[in-house]
Amino acid sequence: MVTTAKILVSFIDLFNAWGLSPNDYCLCGEYGLKIQGYSVRVLRKKHYDFFVKKSRLPWSVLRGAESTVPPKDTRYFRSFQKLLGQLKIDPHFVPIPLLNIRAKDLKKKSRIFKIDSNHKLRIIRPIDQIKNYYYLLKTFDARRRYASEKIQRWGRSLLDVKRTAQRKKEAELIVWCLKVIGLINLKLKDFLAPKSFKNGLLYGTAVYPGRIKAKVRIIKKAADLLKVKKGEIIVAPFARTEFVRIINKVSGLLTDQGGTSSHAAILSREFKIPSIIGTRFATSIFKDGDVVEVDANKGVVRKIK
């Protein structure tokens, strides 16, 4: 069994091989909170989030990108792909600076934790992670950049953090949890009706252009990736980093969620795959084996049979 500690050690070794120092990145998200003693349920197993200094990455990052992966056909990509294959994980590298986390602040807003006798890792402080949620929520349009499911997941994690903070009597953290939970509730109320499915056409945001006809493969869990056949169009609620393992097989990508700087958008542009994201309905309308036409020049999907 691959433990969390072993996975984190593998990431530390990977970052070192890329030339990053221990002060250039830190763990965040649910695993980071758990390691620091907060009773948080991990709602997406093996989804590891890291803040990484954009200036220290050995490849260029799209301006405004929410995540980044190494470019195809580079040694960085090959080592990254090998790690995904070995550990069956879904990492998410968030380039900083962010709204309230600058590269020079990373040391101040994180703590060093010993993972094993030879490895140490920075983990963002809980208060700074919660503040980061707050500033993200203040500025994004939930209809485009994040789906309601994502901010609901944040809300569930925050309730867990608040309960632990109450036991520890951490007043400032409790206040920030309540602020973010209140903002989440407001955003969910503003989440408008999804894009429509009219006259057999499904609409979304076109990211990488192209027009293709192919069979659909629905991806809702990691095991579904093993079923993907050459030339299929993968349809998923959102893109995971582990899609890299099968990305060379697929001819197109459709997602329910996401915006133009989402992980799905980055993958489709990097691998030059026609894609339409933010359709809201794709995984519920289509099923394995359906033949669809994806017009990623116009952002329209048509079911053929």
Secondary structure, 3 states (H helix, E strand, C coil): CCCHHHHHHHHHHHHHHCCCCCCCEEEEHHHHHHHCCCCCCCCCCCCCEEEEEHHHCCCCCCCCCCCECCCCCCHHHHHHHHHHHHHCCCCEEEEECCCCCCHHHCCCCEEEEEEECCEEEEEECHHHHHHHHHHHHHHCCCCCCCCHHHHHHHHHHHHHHHHHHHHHCCHHHHHHHHHHHHHHHHHHHHCCCCCCEECCEEECEECCCCEEEEEEEECCCHHHHHHCCCCCEEEECCCCHHHHHCHHHCCEEEECCCCCCCHHHHHHHHHCCCEEECCCCHHHHCCCCCEEEEECCCCEEEECC
